Amino acid sequence: MKKNTKKKTKKLEKQDKMLLLTFIGLIALVAVLGIVALNLDNIYKDDSNDLTIPILEEHSESELSVEAKDLAKDESKEYILVVTNYKEKEILEKAITYDLDITPTENLEIKVYKNNSSDNLITENDLLIENNKLSSKKKTEDTYKIVIKAKSETKETDKITIKIHS
């Protein structure tokens, strides 16, 4: 009889160890998946820097302001501005030309790139991006990457204003 209980005890000890190892493995897996989920969430948080402006009629104007008060010296932040000729199911009926007029504060350096180009469209003396065209009757969009860099510590009033004239 004692041999049977010793065998059962050994079996139970092995099963207990396996269950404990399985439980620890599951906890480690949940922890790793949680860390991965948090990192993915942080990667996609930058989507809040995307701005979409539809232009649906000629002689219209849109304006938006981007604050830069939280930038440290030499720190930069990127925004994506998408100018479209549609909004939901409504599409522009005739081709249109538009301009982007960017007004920064003295403390900010601005660079603007259009449709994945590596050419900066902004120079120190020229903050107007003119004669951009949107076609008609099919969905069209122009994508601008706007990079804002602080020349020194930013203040509450540091921002850029973007006006879109059609």
C-alpha positions as CSV (number, residue, x, y, z in Angstrom):
1,M,0.0,0.0,0.0
2,K,2.8,2.4,0.8
3,K,4.2,2.0,-2.7
4,N,0.9,3.0,-4.3
5,T,0.7,6.2,-2.2
6,K,4.3,7.0,-3.0
7,K,3.7,6.6,-6.7
8,K,0.5,8.7,-6.5
9,T,2.4,11.4,-4.5
10,K,5.2,11.4,-7.1
11,K,2.6,11.6,-9.9
12,L,0.8,14.5,-8.1
13,E,4.1,16.3,-7.6
14,K,4.9,16.0,-11.3
15,Q,1.4,17.2,-12.2
16,D,1.6,20.1,-9.8
17,K,5.0,21.1,-11.2
18,M,3.6,21.0,-14.8
19,L,0.5,23.0,-13.8
20,L,2.7,25.5,-12.0
21,L,5.0,25.9,-15.0
22,T,2.0,26.2,-17.4
23,F,0.4,28.8,-15.1
24,I,3.7,30.8,-15.0
25,G,4.0,30.5,-18.8
26,L,0.5,31.8,-19.3
27,I,1.2,34.8,-17.0
28,A,4.4,35.6,-18.9
29,L,2.5,35.4,-22.2
30,V,-0.3,37.7,-21.0
31,A,2.4,40.2,-19.8
32,V,4.2,40.1,-23.1
33,L,1.0,40.6,-25.1
34,G,0.0,43.5,-22.8
35,I,3.4,45.2,-23.5
36,V,3.0,44.7,-27.2
37,A,-0.5,46.1,-27.2
38,L,0.7,49.2,-25.3
39,N,3.5,49.7,-27.7
40,L,1.2,49.4,-30.7
41,D,-1.2,51.9,-29.1
42,N,1.7,54.4,-28.7
43,I,2.7,53.9,-32.4
44,Y,-0.8,54.8,-33.6
45,K,-1.4,57.7,-31.3
46,D,0.4,59.9,-33.8
47,D,-2.6,59.6,-36.0
48,S,-4.1,62.5,-34.1
49,N,-1.6,64.7,-35.9
50,D,-3.4,64.1,-39.2
51,L,-5.6,66.8,-40.5
52,T,-8.0,66.6,-43.5
53,I,-9.4,69.6,-45.2
54,P,-12.0,69.1,-48.0
55,I,-12.3,71.8,-50.7
56,L,-15.7,71.6,-52.4
57,E,-16.2,75.0,-53.9
58,E,-14.3,77.8,-55.5
59,H,-13.5,80.9,-53.5
60,S,-13.6,79.2,-50.2
61,E,-11.1,79.5,-47.3
62,S,-10.2,77.2,-44.5
63,E,-7.9,78.1,-41.6
64,L,-6.4,76.0,-38.9
65,S,-3.9,76.6,-36.1
66,V,-1.3,74.2,-34.8
67,E,0.1,74.9,-31.4
68,A,3.7,74.2,-30.7
69,K,3.9,75.3,-27.1
70,D,5.1,71.9,-25.8
71,L,8.2,71.6,-28.1
72,A,11.7,71.8,-26.5
73,K,14.6,73.6,-28.3
74,D,15.6,71.7,-31.5
75,E,12.6,69.3,-31.0
76,S,10.3,68.8,-34.0
77,K,6.9,67.5,-34.6
78,E,5.3,66.2,-37.8
79,Y,1.7,66.7,-39.0
80,I,0.0,65.3,-42.1
81,L,-2.4,67.6,-43.9
82,V,-4.6,66.1,-46.5
83,V,-6.4,68.4,-48.9
84,T,-9.2,66.6,-50.8
85,N,-11.8,67.4,-53.4
86,Y,-14.4,65.3,-51.7
87,K,-16.3,64.9,-48.4
88,E,-18.1,61.6,-47.8
89,K,-20.0,61.0,-51.1
90,E,-19.8,64.6,-52.4
91,I,-17.1,65.2,-55.0
92,L,-16.0,68.5,-56.5
93,E,-17.8,69.1,-59.9
94,K,-15.0,71.1,-61.6
95,A,-11.3,71.2,-61.2
96,I,-10.0,73.8,-58.7
97,T,-6.8,75.5,-57.8
98,Y,-5.9,76.3,-54.3
99,D,-3.0,77.9,-52.3
100,L,-1.6,77.1,-48.9
101,D,-0.5,80.2,-46.8
102,I,1.5,79.3,-43.7
103,T,2.2,81.8,-40.9
104,P,4.5,80.6,-38.2
105,T,5.8,82.5,-35.2
106,E,9.5,83.6,-35.1
107,N,10.5,80.8,-32.9
108,L,9.5,78.0,-35.3
109,E,11.1,76.6,-38.4
110,I,8.7,75.1,-40.9
111,K,9.3,72.5,-43.6
112,V,6.5,71.3,-45.9
113,Y,6.7,68.3,-48.3
114,K,4.0,67.4,-50.8
115,N,3.0,63.8,-51.8
116,N,6.1,62.1,-50.4
117,S,8.5,64.4,-52.1
118,S,11.8,65.2,-50.4
119,D,11.7,68.8,-51.7
120,N,10.9,71.4,-49.0
121,L,8.2,73.8,-50.5
122,I,8.9,76.5,-47.9
123,T,11.8,79.0,-48.0
124,E,12.4,81.7,-45.4
125,N,11.0,84.4,-47.6
126,D,8.2,82.5,-49.2
127,L,5.6,80.8,-47.0
128,L,2.9,80.6,-49.7
129,I,2.5,77.4,-51.7
130,E,0.6,78.4,-54.8
131,N,-1.3,76.9,-57.8
132,N,-2.1,73.5,-56.4
133,K,-4.7,71.7,-58.5
134,L,-7.5,69.2,-57.5
135,S,-9.2,67.4,-60.4
136,S,-13.0,67.0,-60.7
137,K,-15.4,64.1,-60.7
138,K,-13.0,61.5,-59.2
139,K,-11.6,61.5,-55.6
140,T,-8.3,63.3,-55.4
141,E,-6.2,64.3,-52.5
142,D,-2.9,66.1,-51.9
143,T,-0.9,65.0,-48.8
144,Y,1.4,67.5,-47.1
145,K,3.9,66.5,-44.4
146,I,4.4,69.6,-42.2
147,V,7.5,69.5,-39.9
148,I,7.6,72.1,-37.1
149,K,10.9,72.6,-35.3
150,A,11.5,74.8,-32.3
151,K,14.5,77.2,-32.7
152,S,14.5,77.8,-28.9
153,E,12.2,77.0,-26.0
154,T,8.6,77.5,-27.0
155,K,6.1,79.8,-25.4
156,E,2.3,79.6,-25.0
157,T,1.8,81.7,-28.1
158,D,4.0,79.7,-30.5
159,K,1.9,78.2,-33.2
160,I,1.5,78.1,-37.0
161,T,-1.6,79.1,-38.9
162,I,-2.4,77.4,-42.2
163,K,-4.9,79.0,-44.6
164,I,-6.2,77.2,-47.6
165,H,-7.6,79.5,-50.3
166,S,-9.4,78.3,-53.4
